[in-house]
Amino acid sequence: MTYIIDIVIIVFLFALFGVSHTILASSSIKKRIIENAGNKIAFYRLFYNIISVIIFLAIYEIAPKPGLIIYDLPYPYDLVTIGLQVVFIGLLIWTVRYIDGKEFLGISQIVRYYKGTYDTKELDEKQSLVIKGPFKFVRHPIYLSSFLFLLVRPTMDLFYLISLICILAYFIIGSYYEEKKLIERFGDDYIEYQNKVPRIFPIKF
């Protein structure tokens, strides 16, 4: 019974994070900020990232951590999982090469603000439609590589398993709302991209 209560609390906390994260990322919130603060929206992306990290760490600290061991791989299988983690980190690094890291973090926006060149039509991020590299195989390779890296572990306990399931659910649900904004921005080009390339996993349903 204790494990069930712990699972419910963990799922609730992750859902709370997912809802708050999605609301703060919504175009409606950003447009409202522009109405009230104008081009100071340039600072929002960095604020959003910092707040997201703080909320996530707070949830991690608050969440119960049932120590029930699901599996503990013996040697040499534990080394295989470590090797796979290295591969998936490589996939993540490959993906990051195709995005603007400073723009993603919110640094470039602040630079443009102080140069007086910030365009509020960008909302909080200047985006371009990337369909090369890993983006040719899945539309969200960062989600895929992150999930695969988190999935392969030499040891799995109940807390980590439930957290992993919640993270996957967030990736799936969050990508849906993210793509609504991308369609709003890129229109038919993104719809065509959706029709050709799978969302997170390289399987076209």
GROMACS elastic network, one bead per residue, 0.5 to 0.9 nm:
[ bonds ]
;  ai    aj funct       b0    kb
    1     4     6  0.51702   500
    1     5     6  0.64387   500
    1     6     6  0.87028   500
    2     5     6  0.52352   500
    2     6     6  0.62028   500
    2     7     6  0.86745   500
    2    66     6  0.87426   500
    3     7     6  0.61222   500
    3     8     6  0.86625   500
    3    66     6  0.67210   500
    3    68     6  0.86330   500
    3   158     6  0.86112   500
    4     7     6  0.50795   500
    4     8     6  0.62512   500
    4     9     6  0.86995   500
    5     8     6  0.51519   500
    5     9     6  0.62735   500
    5    10     6  0.86729   500
    6     9     6  0.51908   500
    6    10     6  0.61715   500
    6    11     6  0.86382   500
    6    63     6  0.80298   500
    6    64     6  0.58435   500
    6    65     6  0.74688   500
    6    66     6  0.69133   500
    6   159     6  0.85115   500
    7    10     6  0.51216   500
    7    11     6  0.61094   500
    7    12     6  0.84826   500
    7    64     6  0.82903   500
    7    66     6  0.84798   500
    7   158     6  0.84948   500
    7   159     6  0.77772   500
    7   162     6  0.69385   500
    8    11     6  0.52365   500
    8    12     6  0.60663   500
    8    13     6  0.86487   500
    9    12     6  0.50558   500
    9    13     6  0.61561   500
    9    14     6  0.86460   500
    9    63     6  0.69236   500
    9    64     6  0.73696   500
   10    13     6  0.52242   500
   10    14     6  0.62414   500
   10    15     6  0.85250   500
   10    59     6  0.85888   500
   10    60     6  0.88833   500
   10    63     6  0.56920   500
   10    64     6  0.68323   500
   10    65     6  0.84928   500
   10   159     6  0.79581   500
   10   162     6  0.73809   500
   10   163     6  0.72613   500
   10   166     6  0.86642   500
   11    14     6  0.52143   500
   11    15     6  0.60170   500
   11    16     6  0.85247   500
   11   162     6  0.73859   500
   11   163     6  0.76240   500
   11   166     6  0.66035   500
   12    15     6  0.50324   500
   12    16     6  0.61161   500
   12    17     6  0.86939   500
   13    17     6  0.63289   500
   13    18     6  0.86704   500
   13    59     6  0.62492   500
   13    60     6  0.86690   500
   13    62     6  0.85376   500
   13    63     6  0.71508   500
   14    18     6  0.61304   500
   14    19     6  0.86268   500
   14    56     6  0.83317   500
   14    59     6  0.73729   500
   14    60     6  0.89781   500
   14   163     6  0.76886   500
   14   166     6  0.64288   500
   14   167     6  0.78443   500
   14   170     6  0.84704   500
   15    19     6  0.60737   500
   15    20     6  0.85081   500
   15   166     6  0.76957   500
   15   170     6  0.80769   500
   16    19     6  0.52919   500
   16    20     6  0.61702   500
   16    21     6  0.84275   500
   16    59     6  0.89649   500
   17    20     6  0.52885   500
   17    21     6  0.59008   500
   17    22     6  0.84671   500
   17    52     6  0.81467   500
   17    55     6  0.69170   500
   17    56     6  0.67962   500
   17    59     6  0.77410   500
   18    21     6  0.51066   500
   18    22     6  0.60413   500
   18    23     6  0.85587   500
   18   167     6  0.88966   500
   18   170     6  0.62273   500
   18   173     6  0.88872   500
   18   174     6  0.77159   500
   19    22     6  0.51921   500
   19    23     6  0.61171   500
   19    24     6  0.85847   500
   20    23     6  0.51832   500
   20    24     6  0.61138   500
   20    25     6  0.85446   500
   20    52     6  0.87183   500
   21    24     6  0.53252   500
   21    25     6  0.62269   500
   21    26     6  0.87980   500
   21    48     6  0.84183   500
   21    52     6  0.67004   500
   21   174     6  0.88637   500
   22    25     6  0.50706   500
   22    26     6  0.62099   500
   22   174     6  0.68015   500
   22   177     6  0.77198   500
   22   178     6  0.86263   500
   23    26     6  0.52082   500
   23    27     6  0.87650   500
   23    28     6  0.87080   500
   23    29     6  0.73265   500
   24    27     6  0.85536   500
   24    29     6  0.64696   500
   24    30     6  0.79628   500
   24    48     6  0.72273   500
   25    28     6  0.86722   500
   25    29     6  0.73080   500
   25    30     6  0.75443   500
   25    45     6  0.89824   500
   25    48     6  0.78238   500
   25   178     6  0.84841   500
   26    29     6  0.55440   500
   26    30     6  0.66350   500
   26    31     6  0.88595   500
   26   177     6  0.82287   500
   26   178     6  0.84427   500
   26   181     6  0.81181   500
   27    30     6  0.50584   500
   27    31     6  0.60313   500
   27    32     6  0.85083   500
   27   123     6  0.77170   500
   27   181     6  0.72176   500
   28    31     6  0.51432   500
   28    32     6  0.61643   500
   28    33     6  0.86781   500
   29    32     6  0.51274   500
   29    33     6  0.63208   500
   29    34     6  0.87983   500
   30    33     6  0.50548   500
   30    34     6  0.63240   500
   30    35     6  0.87350   500
   30    41     6  0.73426   500
   30    44     6  0.82549   500
   30   123     6  0.62690   500
   30   124     6  0.71948   500
   31    34     6  0.50217   500
   31    35     6  0.62723   500
   31    36     6  0.88156   500
   31    41     6  0.89064   500
   31   120     6  0.89117   500
   31   123     6  0.70204   500
   32    35     6  0.50576   500
   32    36     6  0.64827   500
   32    37     6  0.85115   500
   33    36     6  0.51945   500
   33    37     6  0.56100   500
   33    38     6  0.70891   500
   33    40     6  0.83509   500
   33    41     6  0.64766   500
   33    44     6  0.88351   500
   34    37     6  0.51191   500
   34    39     6  0.65234   500
   34    40     6  0.74589   500
   34    41     6  0.60057   500
   34   120     6  0.70836   500
   34   123     6  0.76991   500
   35    38     6  0.59309   500
   37    40     6  0.55706   500
   37    41     6  0.67145   500
   38    41     6  0.63800   500
   38    42     6  0.89117   500
   38   120     6  0.71434   500
   39    42     6  0.59618   500
   39    43     6  0.86506   500
   39   113     6  0.71903   500
   39   118     6  0.65721   500
   39   119     6  0.71212   500
   39   120     6  0.56774   500
   39   123     6  0.87489   500
   40    43     6  0.58906   500
   40    44     6  0.75864   500
   40   110     6  0.86701   500
   40   113     6  0.74832   500
   40   118     6  0.89388   500
   40   120     6  0.87550   500
   41    44     6  0.51149   500
   41    45     6  0.78430   500
   41   109     6  0.86918   500
   41   120     6  0.72966   500
   41   123     6  0.68588   500
   41   124     6  0.59511   500
   42    45     6  0.68770   500
   42    46     6  0.84006   500
   42   106     6  0.76873   500
   42   107     6  0.88717   500
   42   108     6  0.86946   500
   42   109     6  0.50017   500
   42   110     6  0.55123   500
   42   111     6  0.87304   500
   42   112     6  0.79452   500
   42   113     6  0.62649   500
   42   118     6  0.71465   500
   42   119     6  0.87914   500
   42   120     6  0.79853   500
   42   123     6  0.78224   500
   42   124     6  0.57090   500
   42   125     6  0.80099   500
   43    46     6  0.58389   500
   43    47     6  0.63695   500
   43    48     6  0.87521   500
   43   106     6  0.70537   500
   43   107     6  0.83276   500
   43   109     6  0.69005   500
   43   110     6  0.59162   500
   43   113     6  0.84292   500
   43   124     6  0.77223   500
   44    48     6  0.58661   500
   44    49     6  0.85557   500
   44   106     6  0.75467   500
   44   109     6  0.88540   500
   44   124     6  0.62183   500
   45    48     6  0.50120   500
   45    49     6  0.62592   500
   45    50     6  0.86975   500
   45   103     6  0.85358   500
   45   104     6  0.77592   500
   45   105     6  0.67691   500
   45   107     6  0.82416   500
   45   109     6  0.78868   500
   45   124     6  0.56570   500
   45   125     6  0.71761   500
   46    49     6  0.51925   500
   46    50     6  0.62390   500
   46    51     6  0.85881   500
   46   104     6  0.85857   500
   46   105     6  0.58513   500
   46   107     6  0.68460   500
   46   109     6  0.86973   500
   46   110     6  0.86272   500
   47    50     6  0.52325   500
   47    51     6  0.60563   500
   47    52     6  0.84638   500
   47   106     6  0.80876   500
   48    51     6  0.52309   500
   48    52     6  0.60215   500
   48    53     6  0.86917   500
   48   106     6  0.87262   500
   49    52     6  0.51052   500
   49    53     6  0.63356   500
   49    54     6  0.87303   500
   49   105     6  0.68629   500
   49   106     6  0.79680   500
   50    53     6  0.52743   500
   50    54     6  0.62775   500
   50    55     6  0.86937   500
   51    54     6  0.50581   500
   51    55     6  0.60671   500
   51    56     6  0.84790   500
   52    55     6  0.52165   500
   52    56     6  0.60652   500
   52    57     6  0.85952   500
   53    56     6  0.51134   500
   53    57     6  0.61144   500
   53    58     6  0.85002   500
   54    57     6  0.52404   500
   54    58     6  0.60760   500
   54    59     6  0.86010   500
   55    58     6  0.50556   500
   55    59     6  0.61391   500
   55    60     6  0.85906   500
   56    59     6  0.51548   500
   56    60     6  0.62089   500
   56    61     6  0.87332   500
   57    61     6  0.62355   500
   57    62     6  0.86404   500
   58    61     6  0.51516   500
   58    62     6  0.61552   500
   58    63     6  0.85251   500
   59    62     6  0.50650   500
   59    63     6  0.58357   500
   60    63     6  0.53640   500
   60    64     6  0.83961   500
   60    65     6  0.89477   500
   61    64     6  0.81374   500
   63   159     6  0.89336   500
   64   159     6  0.77883   500
   65    68     6  0.89496   500
   65   158     6  0.78682   500
   65   159     6  0.52918   500
   65   160     6  0.83620   500
   66    69     6  0.88272   500
   66   157     6  0.76563   500
   66   158     6  0.60395   500
   66   159     6  0.55226   500
   67   157     6  0.59223   500
   67   158     6  0.63025   500
   67   159     6  0.68064   500
   68   156     6  0.87377   500
   68   157     6  0.53897   500
   68   158     6  0.53232   500
   68   159     6  0.78241   500
   69    72     6  0.72031   500
   69   155     6  0.76461   500
   69   156     6  0.60512   500
   69   158     6  0.62610   500
   70   155     6  0.77175   500
   70   156     6  0.53572   500
   70   157     6  0.50438   500
   70   158     6  0.62945   500
   70   161     6  0.82476   500
   71   154     6  0.80641   500
   71   155     6  0.57737   500
   71   156     6  0.53869   500
   71   157     6  0.70480   500
   72    78     6  0.82457   500
   72   153     6  0.88422   500
   72   154     6  0.60653   500
   72   156     6  0.65047   500
   72   157     6  0.86257   500
   73    76     6  0.81804   500
   73    77     6  0.59269   500
   73    78     6  0.53522   500
   73   153     6  0.85206   500
   73   154     6  0.52435   500
   73   155     6  0.61862   500
   73   156     6  0.88571   500
   74    77     6  0.58442   500
   74    78     6  0.59351   500
   74    79     6  0.89094   500
   74   154     6  0.79534   500
   75    78     6  0.54578   500
   75    79     6  0.67790   500
   75    80     6  0.88740   500
   76    79     6  0.53691   500
   76    80     6  0.67611   500
   77    81     6  0.66612   500
   77    82     6  0.88881   500
   77   154     6  0.74578   500
   78    81     6  0.53440   500
   78    82     6  0.65405   500
   78    83     6  0.88359   500
   78   153     6  0.75144   500
   78   155     6  0.80128   500
   79    82     6  0.50212   500
   79    83     6  0.61872   500
   79    84     6  0.86432   500
   79   154     6  0.76271   500
   80    83     6  0.50524   500
   80    84     6  0.62527   500
   80    85     6  0.86718   500
   80   154     6  0.83664   500
   81    85     6  0.61857   500
   81    86     6  0.87429   500
   81   152     6  0.54420   500
   81   153     6  0.56735   500
   81   154     6  0.59135   500
   82    85     6  0.50095   500
   82    86     6  0.64460   500
   82    87     6  0.88399   500
   82   152     6  0.76446   500
   82   153     6  0.71452   500
   82   154     6  0.73592   500
   83    86     6  0.51653   500
   83    87     6  0.64987   500
   83    88     6  0.88765   500
   84    88     6  0.62511   500
   84    89     6  0.85983   500
   84   148     6  0.86515   500
   84   149     6  0.75962   500
   84   152     6  0.69948   500
   85    88     6  0.50952   500
   85    89     6  0.61177   500
   85    90     6  0.85227   500
   85   148     6  0.77117   500
   85   149     6  0.51107   500
   85   150     6  0.79562   500
   85   151     6  0.87583   500
   85   152     6  0.65599   500
   85   153     6  0.80038   500
   86    89     6  0.51021   500
   86    90     6  0.62356   500
   86    91     6  0.87507   500
   86   149     6  0.80722   500
   87    90     6  0.50192   500
   87    91     6  0.63887   500
   87    92     6  0.88172   500
   87   149     6  0.83591   500
   88    92     6  0.62441   500
   88    93     6  0.86045   500
   88   144     6  0.89347   500
   88   145     6  0.54784   500
   88   146     6  0.74798   500
   88   147     6  0.89748   500
   88   148     6  0.64570   500
   88   149     6  0.53940   500
   89    93     6  0.61765   500
   89    94     6  0.85307   500
   89   145     6  0.70258   500
   89   146     6  0.78632   500
   89   149     6  0.67278   500
   90    93     6  0.50549   500
   90    94     6  0.60985   500
   90    95     6  0.85991   500
   90   145     6  0.86146   500
   91    94     6  0.50225   500
   91    95     6  0.62302   500
   91    96     6  0.87298   500
   91   134     6  0.81663   500
   91   141     6  0.81586   500
   91   142     6  0.84023   500
   91   145     6  0.59765   500
   91   146     6  0.89492   500
   92    95     6  0.50751   500
   92    96     6  0.62314   500
   92    97     6  0.88176   500
   92   141     6  0.74950   500
   92   142     6  0.60441   500
   92   143     6  0.89107   500
   92   144     6  0.85285   500
   92   145     6  0.53794   500
   92   146     6  0.69667   500
   92   149     6  0.89604   500
   93    96     6  0.51039   500
   93    97     6  0.64771   500
   94    97     6  0.54330   500
   94    98     6  0.74255   500
   94   133     6  0.78959   500
   94   134     6  0.74553   500
   95    98     6  0.56472   500
   95    99     6  0.72698   500
   95   133     6  0.72645   500
   95   134     6  0.60225   500
   95   135     6  0.78016   500
   95   141     6  0.65054   500
   95   142     6  0.64922   500
   95   145     6  0.85758   500
   96    99     6  0.53702   500
   96   100     6  0.77063   500
   96   101     6  0.71994   500
   96   142     6  0.77473   500
   97   100     6  0.77376   500
   97   101     6  0.83418   500
   97   133     6  0.89241   500
   98   101     6  0.89633   500
   98   130     6  0.74262   500
   98   132     6  0.78711   500
   98   133     6  0.71765   500
   98   134     6  0.84587   500
   98   135     6  0.86058   500
   99   102     6  0.89710   500
   99   103     6  0.83426   500
   99   104     6  0.77240   500
   99   130     6  0.79941   500
  100   103     6  0.52923   500
  100   104     6  0.61334   500
  100   105     6  0.87330   500
  101   105     6  0.61651   500
  101   106     6  0.85212   500
  101   107     6  0.86896   500
  101   108     6  0.89343   500
  102   105     6  0.51703   500
  102   106     6  0.60388   500
  102   107     6  0.51092   500
  102   108     6  0.54062   500
  102   109     6  0.83524   500
  103   106     6  0.50623   500
  103   107     6  0.59750   500
  103   108     6  0.50410   500
  103   109     6  0.65571   500
  103   125     6  0.65435   500
  103   126     6  0.71260   500
  103   127     6  0.85899   500
  104   107     6  0.78505   500
  104   108     6  0.84136   500
  104   125     6  0.74083   500
  104   126     6  0.89982   500
  105   108     6  0.80481   500
  106   109     6  0.55824   500
  106   110     6  0.69016   500
  106   124     6  0.79437   500
  106   125     6  0.75307   500
  107   110     6  0.53994   500
  107   111     6  0.64767   500
  107   112     6  0.88732   500
  108   111     6  0.50259   500
  108   112     6  0.62289   500
  108   113     6  0.85934   500
  108   125     6  0.88471   500
  109   112     6  0.51737   500
  109   113     6  0.61953   500
  109   114     6  0.88792   500
  109   118     6  0.69888   500
  109   124     6  0.73317   500
  109   125     6  0.70426   500
  109   126     6  0.81676   500
  110   114     6  0.63871   500
  110   115     6  0.86187   500
  110   118     6  0.83135   500
  111   114     6  0.53805   500
  111   115     6  0.62840   500
  111   116     6  0.86954   500
  111   117     6  0.87857   500
  111   118     6  0.85657   500
  112   116     6  0.61003   500
  112   117     6  0.51520   500
  112   118     6  0.50477   500
  112   119     6  0.86134   500
  113   116     6  0.50752   500
  113   117     6  0.60357   500
  113   119     6  0.86278   500
  114   117     6  0.77194   500
  114   118     6  0.82632   500
  115   118     6  0.77009   500
  116   119     6  0.89286   500
  118   121     6  0.88836   500
  118   122     6  0.82951   500
  119   122     6  0.58630   500
  119   123     6  0.77548   500
  119   126     6  0.89100   500
  120   123     6  0.51546   500
  120   124     6  0.75553   500
  121   124     6  0.86336   500
  121   126     6  0.89084   500
  122   125     6  0.55466   500
  122   126     6  0.52871   500
  122   127     6  0.76498   500
  123   126     6  0.77576   500
  127   130     6  0.89426   500
  127   185     6  0.87335   500
  128   186     6  0.85736   500
  129   182     6  0.86518   500
  129   186     6  0.74728   500
  129   189     6  0.84564   500
  129   190     6  0.76548   500
  130   133     6  0.85175   500
  130   135     6  0.66918   500
  130   136     6  0.86742   500
  131   134     6  0.79721   500
  131   136     6  0.53510   500
  131   137     6  0.87491   500
  131   139     6  0.79838   500
  131   193     6  0.78546   500
  132   135     6  0.52190   500
  132   136     6  0.51269   500
  132   137     6  0.86068   500
  133   136     6  0.58306   500
  133   137     6  0.79789   500
  134   137     6  0.55832   500
  134   138     6  0.66314   500
  134   139     6  0.82278   500
  134   140     6  0.86238   500
  134   141     6  0.62053   500
  135   138     6  0.52427   500
  135   139     6  0.53419   500
  135   140     6  0.69379   500
  135   141     6  0.63824   500
  135   197     6  0.82308   500
  136   139     6  0.73554   500
  136   197     6  0.67982   500
  137   140     6  0.89806   500
  137   141     6  0.80374   500
  137   197     6  0.61203   500
  137   198     6  0.69655   500
  137   199     6  0.88004   500
  137   201     6  0.85394   500
  137   202     6  0.60337   500
  138   141     6  0.57175   500
  138   144     6  0.81748   500
  138   197     6  0.56958   500
  138   198     6  0.50615   500
  138   199     6  0.53945   500
  138   200     6  0.55490   500
  138   201     6  0.63875   500
  138   202     6  0.56694   500
  138   203     6  0.85558   500
  139   142     6  0.89444   500
  139   193     6  0.81837   500
  139   194     6  0.75676   500
  139   197     6  0.63699   500
  139   198     6  0.62464   500
  139   200     6  0.61906   500
  139   201     6  0.87384   500
  140   143     6  0.55347   500
  140   144     6  0.65312   500
  140   145     6  0.89480   500
  140   175     6  0.77763   500
  140   198     6  0.86642   500
  140   199     6  0.60708   500
  140   200     6  0.52172   500
  140   201     6  0.84011   500
  141   145     6  0.59812   500
  141   146     6  0.82859   500
  141   199     6  0.85966   500
  141   200     6  0.65426   500
  141   201     6  0.83333   500
  142   145     6  0.53544   500
  142   146     6  0.59541   500
  142   147     6  0.84266   500
  142   200     6  0.87047   500
  143   146     6  0.52046   500
  143   147     6  0.59973   500
  143   148     6  0.85480   500
  143   168     6  0.84489   500
  143   171     6  0.63517   500
  143   172     6  0.88492   500
  143   175     6  0.88341   500
  143   200     6  0.66534   500
  144   147     6  0.52637   500
  144   148     6  0.61590   500
  144   149     6  0.85512   500
  144   171     6  0.87695   500
  144   200     6  0.56450   500
  144   201     6  0.64897   500
  144   202     6  0.89862   500
  145   148     6  0.51865   500
  145   149     6  0.60402   500
  145   150     6  0.85883   500
  146   149     6  0.51677   500
  146   150     6  0.62301   500
  146   151     6  0.85400   500
  147   150     6  0.51169   500
  147   151     6  0.59306   500
  147   152     6  0.88657   500
  147   164     6  0.78592   500
  147   167     6  0.78399   500
  147   168     6  0.68655   500
  147   171     6  0.86850   500
  148   152     6  0.64248   500
  149   152     6  0.59191   500
  149   153     6  0.81889   500
  150   153     6  0.70619   500
  150   164     6  0.71940   500
  151   161     6  0.86655   500
  151   164     6  0.71963   500
  152   155     6  0.88052   500
  153   156     6  0.65015   500
  156   159     6  0.83959   500
  156   160     6  0.64058   500
  156   161     6  0.66088   500
  157   160     6  0.54871   500
  157   161     6  0.62411   500
  157   162     6  0.88244   500
  158   161     6  0.51007   500
  158   162     6  0.61999   500
  158   163     6  0.84730   500
  159   162     6  0.54133   500
  159   163     6  0.61066   500
  159   164     6  0.85533   500
  160   163     6  0.50104   500
  160   164     6  0.59737   500
  160   165     6  0.86349   500
  161   164     6  0.50556   500
  161   165     6  0.63020   500
  161   166     6  0.86752   500
  162   165     6  0.51466   500
  162   166     6  0.62268   500
  162   167     6  0.86318   500
  163   166     6  0.50598   500
  163   167     6  0.61263   500
  163   168     6  0.86546   500
  164   167     6  0.50547   500
  164   168     6  0.62206   500
  164   169     6  0.86072   500
  165   168     6  0.51484   500
  165   169     6  0.62028   500
  165   170     6  0.86227   500
  166   169     6  0.50158   500
  166   170     6  0.61408   500
  166   171     6  0.86455   500
  167   171     6  0.61872   500
  167   172     6  0.86992   500
  168   171     6  0.50269   500
  168   172     6  0.62746   500
  168   173     6  0.86267   500
  169   172     6  0.51987   500
  169   173     6  0.60602   500
  169   174     6  0.81101   500
  170   173     6  0.51985   500
  170   174     6  0.53868   500
  170   175     6  0.79569   500
  171   174     6  0.51769   500
  171   175     6  0.57738   500
  171   176     6  0.85417   500
  171   200     6  0.82924   500
  172   175     6  0.53893   500
  172   176     6  0.65683   500
  172   199     6  0.86332   500
  172   200     6  0.76481   500
  173   176     6  0.52594   500
  173   177     6  0.68649   500
  173   178     6  0.88152   500
  174   177     6  0.53631   500
  174   178     6  0.60928   500
  174   179     6  0.86050   500
  175   179     6  0.59544   500
  175   180     6  0.85765   500
  175   199     6  0.80865   500
  175   200     6  0.84797   500
  176   179     6  0.53054   500
  176   180     6  0.65192   500
  177   180     6  0.51240   500
  177   181     6  0.67607   500
  177   182     6  0.88837   500
  178   181     6  0.53829   500
  178   182     6  0.64476   500
  178   183     6  0.88851   500
  179   183     6  0.60483   500
  179   184     6  0.83971   500
  179   190     6  0.85066   500
  180   183     6  0.52119   500
  180   184     6  0.62934   500
  180   185     6  0.87569   500
  181   185     6  0.62414   500
  181   186     6  0.86257   500
  182   186     6  0.58329   500
  182   187     6  0.74927   500
  182   190     6  0.68608   500
  183   186     6  0.52161   500
  183   188     6  0.72424   500
  183   189     6  0.80807   500
  183   190     6  0.56994   500
  183   191     6  0.66043   500
  184   187     6  0.56646   500
  185   190     6  0.85548   500
  186   189     6  0.58243   500
  186   190     6  0.55841   500
  186   191     6  0.83245   500
  187   190     6  0.57408   500
  187   191     6  0.65963   500
  187   192     6  0.89448   500
  188   192     6  0.60405   500
  188   193     6  0.84724   500
  189   192     6  0.52580   500
  189   193     6  0.63055   500
  189   194     6  0.87582   500
  190   194     6  0.60998   500
  190   195     6  0.86225   500
  191   195     6  0.62968   500
  191   196     6  0.88018   500
  192   195     6  0.51225   500
  192   196     6  0.64413   500
  192   197     6  0.87772   500
  193   196     6  0.52372   500
  193   197     6  0.59991   500
  193   198     6  0.89642   500
  194   197     6  0.55120   500
  194   198     6  0.69051   500
  194   199     6  0.73300   500
  195   198     6  0.77790   500
  196   204     6  0.85313   500
  197   202     6  0.79607   500
  197   203     6  0.87103   500
  197   204     6  0.72782   500
  198   201     6  0.64017   500
  198   202     6  0.56872   500
  198   203     6  0.59804   500
  198   204     6  0.51444   500
  198   205     6  0.78055   500
  199   202     6  0.75164   500
  199   203     6  0.83838   500
  199   204     6  0.81772   500
  200   203     6  0.83543   500
  201   204     6  0.80881   500
